[in-house]
Amino acid sequence: MCGIVGYIGERNALPVLINGLKRLEYRGYDSAGVAVLGENLQIRKCKGKVTDLEKHLDKSLQSGTVGIGHTRWATHGEPNDVNAHPHESHHGKFVIIHNGIIENYSRLRDRLIERDVKFKSETDTEVLANLIEFIYEKSEVGAELAVRLALSKVIGAYGLVVMCKDEPDKLIAARKGSPLVIGVGNEEYFLASDATPIVEYTKSVIYLNDGDVAIIRKEQLILKTLKNDEQGPTVQQLNIDIGEIDKGGYEHFMLKEIFEQPKSINDTFRGRVRSEESEIHLGGLYNVLPKLIEAERIIIIGCGTSWHAGLVGEYLFEDLARISVEVEYASEFRYRNPIINHDDVVIAISQSGETADTLAAIRLAKERGAMVLGICNVVGSSIPRETDAGVYTHAGPEIGVASTKAFTCQVTVLAMMAIMISRKKGLITDERYRDIIREFTEIPGKIEKILRHNHDIKKVAELFQNATNSLYLGRGYLFPVALEGALKLKEISYIHAEGYPAAEMKHGPIALIDTKMPVVVVATKDSSYEKIVSNIQEVKARNGVVIAVVTEGDTVIKNMADHVFEIPQVDNIFAALLSVVPLQLFSYYIAVMRGCNVDQPRNLAKSVTVE
């Protein structure tokens, strides 16, 4: 992985490719490259950023109207110029860009070496390029058939685009497990690993399914399966605008997305939470609602921030809907032979809808007979297509690698689901239900109030920008917030941080507390308030430095803690939506002060489409 762009049409391909690669920079990468086919095939690639690649471009690439580009996040082989994509086959007849992992690449490589095929790189992608060329030359078939035959011998995941020097009027694209989308223009086509490079040229797109192969000329697109069965492509319309993928005056995408949370939460429950009717309506679950209401067990699967949102969901479903919930890392769930019953409901959470481990876990759950629901932000992505039903978040494009608005929108959807089921089961009174609906609609305004105090949070961040470790503590609904706060700090500022249930502090982490390690305590007013006060006292007794997230008007903790971030009073079931916001800002400001690349943290990718 990580980013793919392609173009065929009448335009000069290079500007489209470079612009597209810049749109994909948010996904995280360590090298970049392009190949343009004009009078000659020209390839330029290098370790580093797209700006580094631009220094290697010259007029010889300006005339080609067919081209491909790639940003690589290293899997096989270290990040360097040679391992960067595109990769050229041994005799130079094929050029390929590829996201994914070819699991049997070593065996294929050995067989090709036995047949005198030469390799330049350490990548699995070059193996695929040489395999295609070997079949093309030995079997004397066309480029399309060579690609399909080669892919039939491949084990693993791929999203790829292939150019053949002998057939310069076409691009061949294929997908299995790694996303690809094709933009449809007027006698031109655009290819990308997601829609962000395409939206400024066209809103009409085709999402490739697993096993699809697209043969693309500027005036024609033919869609086939690997077995050569033609199928009619389904053209969909993008619902994003170019302005949504710009910084909009903010210094970083992450800051913009933190400040967008009032709008994104409102967009997620707009039309679904009806305060005037005291009703929650989730149309995407209409056909599966009876089974969801009757479920005795819900299994929530996700990775990273989505897993943290799932933990909040566990509290919500068990508290409100009285359904037993297990929250699983998708990567572990799929490998441990889990017990899944036919009457279980599995909820898969993913911002991108393309997370490889989550997709594999979905397939396992469906094989075992469970009903699988999806919570996803990207329309047309793989998870909505592979689940039985689900609910879209409406966070809008999230460009920053560290998820912010995706988390709060995922929690918003989980809250809507739990409240709706609780109501359908008759577990809450009419008065309580009306109060919840009213308070739900007030959440965006309360977050706006928190954001207005961002400069106070920045001042506290200045004091801790040189910390090397940090501990985050929370109880109940706020324990997942502690985990999420710690994750945000470590992934964008590179400060080691760990989240714990506050009661677990005495079972090990308390040994770490000293005057140099800040302890962030999420301590709003709830049923465990007195317990968290005791935990803070234990930290202070050991000369620990406490930063606390508290409810407005709190004087007890405010007098104990060294620093406080205040949030408005809120019902406990919505506490995660508010309390996470100051922790996002705290992490952001520390990372900026440390000179870190906030939007593209080192070694991280936005969408993890390989294992």
PyMOL commands that set and color helices and strands:
alter all, ss='L'
color gray80, all
select helices_A, chain A and resi 13-23+25-27+50-54+59-61+105-114+124-139+143-151+242-245+253-259+261-269+283-294+305-321+330-333+356-367+382-386+405-424+430-451+454-463+476-493+502-507+509-512+529-540+556-560+572-593
alter helices_A, ss='H'
color red, helices_A
select strands_A, chain A and resi 2-8+31-37+41-47+66-72+87-88+94-99+158-164+167-176+181-184+189-192+204-207+212-217+220-225+230-231+236-237+273-274+279-280+297-302+324-329+345-350+371-376+389-392+469-474+496-501+518-522+545-551+563-567
alter strands_A, ss='S'
color yellow, strands_A
deselect
rebuild
show_as cartoon
